[in-house]
Amino acid sequence: MKKAALHNLGCKVNAYETEAMQEILEKNGYEIVPFKEGADVYVINTCTVTNIADRKSRQMLHKARKMNPDAVVVATGCYVQTEKEEVDACIDIVIGNNRKKEIANILSAYEESRRQNRERSAAETVQKELADIHHTKEYEDLKLSRTAEHTRVYLKVQDGCNQFCSYCIIPYARGRVRSRSMESVVREVETLAANGYKEVVLTGIHLSSYGADTGEDLLSLIQAVHKVEGIVRIRLGSLEPRIITEEFASAIAGLPKMCPHFHLSLQSGCNETLKRMNRRYTAEEYYEKCMLLRKYFDRPAITTDVIVGFPGETEEEFAASRAFVEKVGFYETHIFKYSRRAGTKADKMDNQVAEQVKTERSRILLELNERKRKEYEDALIGTTQEVLMEEAVTIDGEVYQTGHTKEYVKIGYKTTENLSNQIVDVQTMSHLQILH
């Protein structure tokens, strides 16, 4: 039995695809082993969202080659879609972002060509062909029946992006918006529910665009998933502010399984910066969306992303962005220092911000994030929270069962009883029970 090792880099969509490829390989007779020496096949699902992601992708490809020079090294994902010339030397096969479900057949064809010892390997031709086919109109319908997690499953329902924010390379790596059929999503959720999963997280490269190419919409998908027996929680991946309308917010608030945890991508709280980023909303519009969620949900956990040091971001613009983050009062703010990406409009912009300035602005927002996060969590002390238990951890010599509330706050409950995959009402009496 051949041994295959897989390694994932990047987002939840990539993680879903990696687990789907693993399931395909298992069904085709491969033994899945840790990403260490001794595998016959190494599959690296790469990421290109930042320069750091590029570097990690290169490192993992070279690591795979060093661990077993005779192994077949397979590269897939966004990095190899945009930088395939850089990685051709250390890999055997490139699989395009819309051909991952064919991994077993591609490996079989490659092995056959090696056995035949042709002068020019047929796999070389396959490699170059596959590397160039990421601009497709069809959604690649990968499927999962189980995941590494035992309670929660991240479910990919959409691929591609049409936004072309000036800092982002992903539309070039993933292509245009493609949506999975509602019927396919519901079938997979039913399978996962039958296998014991209680929570599903709907994810995509640009989730808010779900159905733009098929005439369906995200709200209808959520309502369809809500009907699946066995699923008790529905959570959403990152959303664009524009999807939060009165109709959308009121409708999802009427669904008992809906988790009041919303990640609304911001990137900047300054209108001038947003315009240069090609974000399609103003700070004022964004704030209105947050207020809509707070109108229909009681203390929803709203989280976001903010980029500091975007080209041309002045001290005044950063101050406006910081003040806006303070005003909204996010539960958590994920802060990123702007990273130049060749091939994007922002890479060619004037007034690139110095690294030390980015670092200082990041520090300021990190401090603000800690304060706001603590304020949100302080309000939980003395309340009873509904927690979906996941695993046991030891804290200061005591065993706690841990899990997440519907707002995705991690809570510990002191007991040695195995409560995994059970909903438990936990009274939070101290900060020790709120984990990170």
N, C-alpha and C positions, 0 to 999 in steps of 0.2 A: 504494500500500500504506500503510495507516494505521500510525502508530508508537505503540507502547505502552511506558511506563516503569513499573517496579514498584519499590516500596521496602518493606522488611520491618522491623518493630520487634518486639522481644521474643524469645520462646523458640524452641526447635528445632521445636516443632509449628507455630508461625507460619511459620518458614522453609520447612518442608516444604510448607505450603499455598501460600505465595507462589510457590515453584518449580513447583508443580502448576498454579497459575493461569497462570503464564508459558507452560508447555507447551501448555495449552489454547488460549491466545491465538495462539501460533505456529501451531498446527494449523488455526486459523481465519483465517489470512492476515495476522496482525499482524506487523510488524517490531519486535522487542524492542530498545530503545535505552537508553542510560544515563539515570539520573534527573536530567536537565538540561533546559534550555530546548529547545523544539522538538517535544516529543511531542504527539500528538493525544489520548492517553488516559494519565492518571496513576492508578495503583492503589496505595493505601497500606494495608498490612495492619497495623493498629494494635495497641497493647498497653495494658493498664490495671493491671498488677500493682502499680505504685507511682504516687505523684503525679508523680514525675519522668517515668515512662513516659507518663502522661496529657499532660504538657506537651510532650514530644517528638512525640507523636501529633498534637497540635494544630498544632505548628510545621510538621510535614511537610505537613499538609493545606493550610495557608495558603501554604506555599512552592510547592506544586504549582499553586495558583490563580494566584499571582503570576508563575510562570514562563511560563504561557500562559493568559490569561484566557478564551480561546475553547476550551480543551481540556475534555474530559469528566474530571471528578475523581471517582474511585470510592473510597469508604472502606469497609473491611471490618475484621473483627477485634474484639477484646474491648472496646477503648475506645468504639467507636461502638455497641456493644450496650448499654453501661451509661450512656453520656453522649450519646445521639444528639441531644438537644435543643441541645447546645452546638455541634454541628458542622453542623447543617442548612444554615446560611447560606453555608458555603464549599464545599459539595460538591454534586454532581449526583445521585449514586446511592449508597445504602447497601446493602451486600450482607450479609445475616445470616451468622453463623458456619456455618450448615448449607446455604448456597446458593452456595458459592464455585465449585463445579463448573459452575454455570450462567452464569458471568461472560460468556462470549461471547454467549449468547442474550439476556442482560439488556442488554448494550451494543447489540446489534442492535435490540432493541425501543426503546431510548432514542433511537438515531439515527433510526429510522423516525418516531418521534413528533415529533422536531425538524424533520424534513423536511416533515412534514404541517402544521407550524406551528399546532397546535391551541391554542385559547384556554387550556385547562388541560392541560398536558402529561401524557400517559399515564404518562410516566416518574416524575412526582411521586407518582402513586398507587402505582406499583411500589416506589418508594423507601420510603414509609411502611409498606407491607405487609412488605417484606423486613426492615426494621429491627426488627420485633416477633416474629420467629419463631425465636428461639434456643432455646426450650424444646421440643425434639423428642426422640423416642424412637429415631430411626433414625440410624445412623452414615453420614456422608457419605463415600462411597467415592472419594476422590481417588486419583490414581495418578501415578507418576513412572517414566520410562524412563531418565532421566539427571539429573544435578545439576551445580551449579557446581564441586563437588569431583570429583576424578578417581579417588580410591581408596576413599573412605568415603562411605556414604549414610545419612542419617537418615531413618528410615521411621516414619511415624505409624501407629499401630495402635489407638489408643484416644482418646476425647474425653470431656470432661465430668468432673465431680467431685461426689461425694456427701458429702465430709468436713465442709465448712463450718467450717473453722478460723476462730477469732474475728477474725483480722486480714485475712482473704483475701476478695477480691471475685470471684475467678475462677469459683466455682460459679454465681454470678448471671450472669456473662458467657458461660459455656460450657454451662450446663445440666447435666443429670444424666449419669451414666456411660453411654457408648455404645461398644461394641466392634466393631472390624472383624472380619469373618469370617476364620478361619484360612486358608481356601482362597484368599481374596483376597490376604492377606499373602504367602503362599507363591508365588502367581503373580507378584506384583510382584518378589519377591526373585529368582525365576528369570529374569525379564526383566533385572533389574539385573546379575545375575551374567553373563548372556550378553553384556551390554554392557561387561563388563570390571571391574566393581566387585568388590573382594575383602572388604570389611568392611561390615557392616550394623549400625546402631545402632537398636534398637527404642525408640521414644519415644511419649509420650502425655501428656495433661494430668495424669492420675493413673494411671500405668502399672501400678501394683500392683493396680488394680481391673479389669485386662483380664479379660474373660469373665464378670464379675459379672452381666451382663444376658443372657448367651447360654448359660451353662452350661459354657463353656470356661474355661481358666485360662492364666496366663502361662507356666508350666512346659511345658505341652503345646505352646504356640506356639513357645517356644525350641527344643524338641526337633524340631518340624516344620521350622523354618528351618535347623536344623543339618544336615538331610539334603540341602539344596540343594547340588549340585555347583558348584564355582567360588567359593563363599563360604568364606573361610578364617578369618574372625573374626566373632564375634557380641558386641556390646556392648549394655549396657542403659542406658536413661535413668534418671532419678531414681526411687528406690524408697522405699516406706514400710517401716519396720523390721519390721512384722508379717508381711511376706511371707517373711522369712528364717526358715524352719523347718529342722529337721534334714533332712526329706525334700527340701525345695527345694535346700538348700545341697549335700547329697551328690549329688543328681541332676545339677545343673549342673556340679559339679566333675568329673563323669564325662564331660563333653562337651569334646573336645579344642579345639573352635573357640571355646569360651567365654573371654572376656577377664576376668582377675581384677581388675577395676576396677569398684568399686561406689559409687555416690553414694547414701548413706542420709540422707534428710532428718532433721535433728535439731531445729533452731530454738532449743532451749534445753536445757542440761544440768541444770536445776533443776526438780524435780517441781511445785512451786507455780506456777511460770511456765508449765510445760507444761499444767497444768490450766486456767489462765486462757486459754491459747491454744486450748483444745479439741483438743489433740493426744491421741491415743488410746493412749498408752504412757507408761511411766515411764522415768526415766534408767536404772534397773537393768535393765529389759527391753531397752532399746536396747543396753546394753553386752553383754548376752547374745547379741544378734544379731551384733554385731561379732566376738565370740569364736567364734561358729559359723562365720563366714566364714573366720576365721584357722585354724580347725580343719581345714577342707577345702581351703584354698588356701594356698600358700606365699607369704608376704608380699604379700597382696592390697593394692592401692591403694584405701583407703577414704576417700572425700571426703564433705563434708557442707555444709550451710548452717546458719548461726546468726544469729538476730536479737538485736540488743542494744537496750536501752531500751524493751522492751515495757511497756505501761502497768502500773504497780505494781511493776516490777522494782527491788527494793531493792539496796543495796550487797552485802548478804549473799546475795541470790539471784544477782546477777551473779558474785560470787566462787564460788558453787557451780557455776555454769555454766562458768566459766573452768577451774575445777579438773577438771570432767568432761571438757572438751575435751583438757586435758593428759593425763588418764588414758587416754583412748581412743587418742590418738596418731594422728590423721588424717594422711593424706598432704597433703591440702589442705583448708582450711576457708574457705568463702566467707562473708564477714561483711556483714550488712546492718543499717543503722540502721532501727529501726521507722518506718514511714511510715503515717500515718493515712489511712484510706480511708473516705470517706462511704459509708454503707450497710452497714458491718460492725459487729459487736458491740464490737470493740475501740475503735472510734472514740468510743463513748459511755462508755468506762470512766473511772473516776476515776484520779487519780495519774498523769497523763501525764508522761513523763520529759522533762526539759529537753534541748534540742538539744546544748548543750555537754557534758552528761553522756554522751549517746549517742556523741558524737565521741570522748571519752576512752576509753570502753569499747571502741569499735571499734578504736582505736589499740592497746590492750592485746592484743586478740585477733589483730590483724594481725601484731604482733611474735611472738606465740606461733605463728601459722601459718607465718611465715618460718622459725622455728627447727625446727618439726616437718617442714616440707617439706625443709629441708636435711638433716636427719637421715635421712630416707627416701632421698634422692638420694645421700648420702654412701655408703650401703651398696651402691650400684650400681657404684662405681668399682672397676675391676679385674675386673668380670664381663662375660660375653658376653650381649648382649640381642638378641632377635628383633625387628627393626624393619620396619614396613611403610613404605617410602619414599614421600614425597609431592612434595617440591619442593626446588630448589636455593636456597641463600642464601649471601651473602658475609659472612664474619666476619673482621674485621681483615685484609682483603685476600685471604683464602683462601676457596675455594669448598667448601661442605659440602652434601651431600645430606642432607635432613632428613626425619624421619618419627616415628612413635610406637611405643613398645613396647606389648605387650598390656595393661600397666598404665596406659597413656596418659601415659607420660613421653616428652617430646620429646627426640630424640637426633639429633646431627649426626655425619656420617661424611665425613671430608675426602677428596673425590675430585671430579674434573670429569666423570666418567662419569654419564650420565643413568640413574638407577635408579628412576625414578618407577613406582609401583605394583608394585614387587618387594619380596619379603621378603628381608631381608639380616641375617645375623648380624654384629653390631657389638660389638667389644670396647671398652668405655668406659674409657679410660685417664686422663681428666682431666675436671674440672668444665666445661671449655670445651665439651665435647660434649653437656652437658645444658642444653637450651635452654628458654626460657619465652616 
